[in-house]
Amino acid sequence: MRAFLTVDDVTELVAEQLGGDRRAVGLERLTGGTKKGVYRIRLDDGRSVVLYVWAAAEDYWPPSETVPDDPFTDASGAELFVTNRALLARAGVRVPELLFAGGDRALVEDVGSETLETRMGYDRRPLAELGRSLRRMHTTAGPEWGRPAALRAQNRPPEEMILDRALAHLAAVVRRDERVATARTRIEDHLRGLRERVEQRREYVLIHGELGPDHVFMSAAGEPVMIDIEGVTYFDAEWEHAFLQLRFQAAYAELAPVDLDPARLELCRFAQVISLIEGPLRIADTDFPRGQWMRDLAELNINKALAAVS
């Protein structure tokens, strides 16, 4: 059984960081997180703050084989959060204000409960502001690709990592799904063919890595605020936009994206299809409470992968 935090567990933290006259009167573990715990702490003055906790009891992901230079796998922890939050703020992106960070915890501003996904149902205007934030990120260049907190010279171009990552994910999936196993050779050939059409390029920009409308919250002032920023990376803008297209669907055009390389975009898109089979099937085998939702997501992307090579 997982042991999540209680009000008693945050009493000392609240007193130390918010003042001895402040008291936690309520604690709510928010849903949706898979790698960290996210808690809303309600204070005795009517305000609230949010606590992030990176700990084994909060992480639903079982280990998996990884490509050594993959910057996206296991992107978790307070250090990444603090580094990436500062980078995004300097780039002009609205992120939660940091109140405290230490060890495996960070205390941040509570920006509210409404996601951009909900707001889009009745107000599309925040999409334009999010698009401006993305353009600021995607014109913030990095000297190399990889995690900003541990940037180093890379021995190969990112498209090679993308291919190897997708092949590793495919190898894991074929052990779980007979349909994919039957189509493995065709999928591998398709991935390699997509890679061959990508021309080498050394242009790396700041990307979120997994930005959907559920990873953007709306502040009281109507600002779109990016969350789940531990995976922020210097990388190809096409990786970001492949995911944005997937998650924003018809609303994607309202983000007014930067110019993209079609061949690189297609490699990223198909690699993410394979990832969205492997990851959901892996976490669905755990005690993650939305296991069926994950299996449904995997099934959707299995059908996409098979359709691409049929």
N, C-alpha and C positions, 0 to 999 in steps of 0.2 A: 504494500500500500504506500502511495506517495504521501509524504507529510508536507503540506503546504503551510504557509505562514499564518499566524493568528495575530490579533491586535497586540497581545503581550509581546510578540516578537519584534514589533516596530516601536514600542513605547520609548525605549532609550534612544533610538535613532532620531525620532521626532524631537525629543527634548534637546539633543545635542546639536541638531542642524537647524531647527526652527525656533529654538528658544525654550527655556525651562518652563515658561508659562503656557506653552502649547501642549495639547494632549490629543492623542489619537482616540477617536470615539467609534470608529468603524473601519473595517478593512474588507475590500471586495477584490477577489481574484478575477481579473478580466479574461474573457475567453479569446481564443484565437492563437495564442502563442504556442510554439512548438519547441523552441530552443531556450526560452527564458520565461520566468514568471513575471507577469505584469499585474501590479496591485494598485488599486485606488485607495489612498488613505484619507479618510474623512476626519477633519479636525474640529475641535470644540468651538472654533469661531465661525463655523459654517463653510470654510474654505476646504479645498482638497488638493493633494499632490499625488503624483504617481511614482511608484517604486518599481524599478527593474531589478530582477534577481537572476543572476546566471549561476545556476547550481545543478548538480546531477539530478536532484529530485524534480527540477522544473523542465528538464530536457527529455523529450519523448523520442529523440532520434537514436536508433541503434547504429553502431559503427558500420562503415562500409569501405570497400576498396576505393582509394582515391588516386587521382593523377597528382604527382608531387607538386606541380606548379599551378594547380587549380586554385584560384583565389576565392572561389565562391563556396566551396564545401567547408563546413564547420566554421563559418564566419560568425563567431559568437564571442561575447565577453565585454567587460567594462572598458578595457583599453581600446578596443576597436570602436566602441560607442563614443568614447570621449574624443578620440582622434578624428573620427569621421564627422561628428557633430560640429567640431571647430572648423573643419574644411568646408562643410556645407554652409555654415554661417558666413564665412569669409567670402564665399561665392555668391552671397545674396539670397540664400535659400532659407525659408522659415522652418526652423526646427524647434523642438521643445527647449525651453531654457533649462540649463543644468544648475541644480541647487547643491548637489553633493555627488561625489563619486569616490569610492574606495573599496578595495577588495573585490567582491563579486556583486556589488550593489551600486546603483545610481538612483538618486532622487531628482525628479524633474518636474517641471511645470505640468499641471493638468490642463490640457488644451480642450477638454470636453469629450463628449461621447459620440458626436455625429461624424461619420465618415463621409468622405467625398462621394462614395458610392451611394449613400443615402441622399446626399444633397443633390446629386445629379438628377434625381427623380422629379425635382421641382424647380431647380435653379442650375443652369449650365454655366453661369458666369465664372465660377471659380476655375473652370477648365482653362480659360485664357491665362489666368495668373499662374496656374501650375505649368502651363506651357512656357511662360517666361522664365520660371525657375529652372525648368529643364534646359532651356537654351543657355542659361547662364552656366549650368553645370557642363553642358556639352560643348561649351567653348572655353572651359577651364582645362588647359592642357597639362598633362603630366609628362615627366621625362622618360618614363618607362611604364609598362603595364604591370599591375599587381596591387596588392593591398597597400594603401598609403602608410599604415603603421609599420610596415616591414618592406619598404620598397627597395629593390635591388636590381642589378643588371640581369636581364633575361637572356637565356641561351637560344631561344627560338621564338618565332612569331606567335601571336595569340591564336591564329587559326589552327595551328598544329595542336595546341592545348585543347581547343574546342573539339577537334576531331577525336583525340585520344579520350577525352572526357566522355563524349557520346558513345564511343566504342566500349568503354568500361561500363557505362550504364546499360548498354545493350546486352553485354555479357551477363550482367546480373539479372536482367529481365528474362532472358531466354530460359533461365532455371525456374521461372515462375509461371510462364505463359507459353503454352504449346503453339499458339498461333504465331507469336513473335519468333519462337524458335524455328518454325518452319520457314519463315520469311527472313531469317537472319542474314543469309548471304546477300539477298537483294537489298536489305536495309544497309548493310555494310558498304555495298557497292554504291548505293545512292549517296551515303555520307561522303565517301571518298571522291565521288564525282563532283559533289558540291564544293568540297575543299579544293579540288584542282582548278575550279573556275575563279577562285579568289586570288586576286593579285596582292602581292606583299605590300604592306603599308606600315609606316611608323607614326601613327597619329592616335594618341591615347588621351581620353578625356574622363572627367569625373562622372561616374554613373552610379545609380542606386543599386541596380542589379536585379531587383524583384519588385518593381513598383507597380502596384495595382491601385485602384480607387479605394481599396480597403486599407492601404498603407498610407493614406493621407487623411488627416483629421481636419475638421473645420474649427478654427478658433472662434471665440465670441465676437471678434472683429471681422469675421468672414474671411480670414486668411487660410489658404491650404497649408497644412503643417505636415512635413514628412516624418514618418516614424519607421521603426525597424531598419535602422541605418547601419547596422554592423557590417553589412555586406557591401558598403560603398567601396568602389574600386576604380583605379585608373584602367580603362579598357576601351574596347571599340564601342562607339555610340550605337552601332547596329545591334549589339547584344541587348542594350536597353530597349531599343525600339521594337525588336522582335517581341519582347515581353509586353511592352505597352500596347502593341497591336492586338495581342492575344487578350489582354485584360480589359482594354477600353473599347474594343470592337468598333462600332460605328462612331463613337465619340472621339476616336483617336485623332481624326483630322482636325478637331478643334484645339488640339495641343500645338498645332503649327510647327511640326518637327523640322529639325535641321536637315540638310541634304545628306542622303545616305547612299552607300554602295549596294546596288541590288544583289550582287552575287554574295557579298559578305552577309547581308541581311538574311538571305535564304539559308545559308549555312547555319547561322545563329538560330533561326526559327526552327529548323528541323532538329538541331541538337537539343533545343529546349523541349520539343515534343518527346524525345526519348527520355530526357530528364524527368518530365512530368508523368512518365510511366514508372520509372525506377523509384523515385522518391516516394510517391504516394503508396506504392505496393509495399515498400519497406516499412513505412511508419504505420500502415494499416495493420501490420502484424503485432503491433505493440498495444499498450493500454490507452493509446490516444483516444479521447472520447468521440471523435468524429471519424471513426474508421471507415464507415460505409461511404461517407462523402469522399474520402481519399480513394477508395476503390472505384467509385464512379468516375472520379477525375482520371484515374489511370485508364479506365475503359475508354473514355472519350479519346484519349491520346493514343491508345492502341489502334483505334479505328483510323485516326489521322495518319499514323505511321504506315499502316497496311494500305490505306488508300493511295499514299504517295508512291508506293512501289508495286501497285497492282497492275 
